[in-house]
Amino acid sequence: MIVWCSVTACGLRGGGEVSGWPEIDLGVPVEVYKSTDERDLHVHVFAPVEAEHGDRRGAVLFFHGGGYRTTRVEQFVPQAQAVAAAGMVGLIVEYRVTAEGTTQADAIDDGAAAARVVAGNPDLFGVDPERIALAGASAGGHLAVIADSAADALILFNPAVGPNTTPADPSVATLTFHSREDRIVAFESVETFCEGLLACTLSAFDEGDHGFFNDEPARSQTSAEMIDFLRREGW
């Protein structure tokens, strides 16, 4: 029997903390992509130092983890920096969480809106609208999978996926990182998810619990694999 853990089943929803721009300044330009009753939502833009106006570069949108209950906007800074250093654009997305009195569905709507706004404003973000990957960790990985059918690739870090979690396009190129020791989302659940796609690579790690990729040496290893994957896909 496959044992899996959904965002709800793991008890990941509930109270939490809310923080974003300007409380968290990642030291890069920010753009508002959506205004809500709770707050303005921003994209933090990590662009290559050599970027110029009119560039059309491959891009990666990162959605942080936190069980849909708390914001961890700074989580993907090293990965966004790695993307920018490789000549692409890394974008860290703020989205609403349940600590604000909103719902998981609101967060998913926010993620889809961010993808649409970035793809629809290539001059503003310096991106190629046909080379946009969605990436996320845990609940953010779940969000990346289901938020937008126009994703050109998916990069998932210990995603909270179950047997009914599938992207709109099962042929989308997907790279998934997961630890066999994950006690929050069963490795078998992610294995089954990946087997249900047509172009999914599962990079398995033998050590580390949920969120293993946040620490070295896994952080550098997964970042390097991510860049190699994007290069193979034409980013």
Helices and strands as residue ranges (DSSP letters): E 30-35, E 40-46, E 57-63, G 73-76, H 77-85, E 89-93, G 98-100, H 104-120, H 122-125, E 127-137, H 139-147, E 153-157, E 173-179, H 187-195, E 200-205, G 212-214, H 218-232
